[in-house]
Amino acid sequence: MLLAKSIGCLAGAAVGDALGGAVEGHSAEEIRAFYSGPVTGIAGPMRAAADKPTAPYSKGHGRITDDTLVTHALVRAYVRKRDHLDAYDMAGLLVPDLLEHLVWVPDLERETVALHRLAAGERHLITQLHFAHADPREAGVGNAVNCGAAMYMAPVGIVNAGDPVAAYREAIELAGAHQHSYGREAAGVMAACVAAAATPSATVDDVVAAALAVAQDGTRAAISAVVTAAHGYAVGSGLDLATVKGLRAAMAPFDTVGEAYRDPGLGARRPSRLHSIEELPIALGMLVVSGGDVRDTILGSVNYGRDADSIASMAGAIAGALCGVGFVPSSWVGSVSAASRLDLTAVGTSLALVASEVLARDLARADARARVARSLLDAGADAPRVAGAPAFGDAPGR
């Protein structure tokens, strides 16, 4: 089961990334106008590279973006350590991979290091850890607050499958090297969602409950608002423009980017306890609207528009972990694997093997801790107490 959920998670994430990349930055209305209706599968891009020479990416046609590139780099970090990661591993394992490991970058159509595909918010990770030698535990402070850390945290959920709280804590630790404020918070909640989804017999409600149990501040409020709105729409209505507008309206009070997605104001991406990234709450809203169906979750996220590749990638990761690889459309997986020169089965299998080793170590560590705890409790039961001495914390004179 862990194998199917791991492959499903990473396959769902890559497929969502590839489908969403074709429409990234555009509104739901613009998407429907360009394609004469909603996107229903792998599509060509809305914008040619020549239209935006500062970011000459060949998106669409099943090509993954930086979301998947960094996700797979994190998987390689887990493969090298074969245990839980911490902030120092971001500096010692992830950053060297992004700087040195040659990969095929589909939307650049060449082999290079992932660094050359990273956006400014993700390059902050390398600037701080590789060049400035910042403390990895706090290197994310000062970055633009966005979804850059949350977008690649799905592997943390698989390694902590069945334990959303542990996944949240590990992702918060890792994301501190890259993000701060609600960008860091979203990374923790994203990992918790995947860990909950990877639990045997988990449901959509279980995933949402896990998210709300760990989320704080504006992130929790945004998830609650979007999920509440999602419950007001019929299951399977994710492609309906009314659903998209309803979820966007629920999200808007917590979003700093604003309605003009490609022209945000001065308040965008600044730290706050009141706000949230848009991508994760909307991904969860689409999961609810789809009833957990992988295909519908991804397509709803793609046709929402705006940061569609990251929304659909997160949604696909959660839905893929929830349902398993057998429910991720095989035609999409095949097309994305071919267009992006990826073996999604291999990367999901590698992560599952590491996760199984870590789960075994966690069991051994828990057993050792339990033995120590029992010894301490047994010793404590026999410990004498000075007659009449107040217990620590008692009010004087009692």
Order of alpha helices (4+ residues) and beta strands (2+ residues): alpha-alpha-alpha-alpha-beta-beta-alpha-alpha-alpha-alpha-alpha-alpha-alpha-alpha-alpha-alpha-alpha-alpha
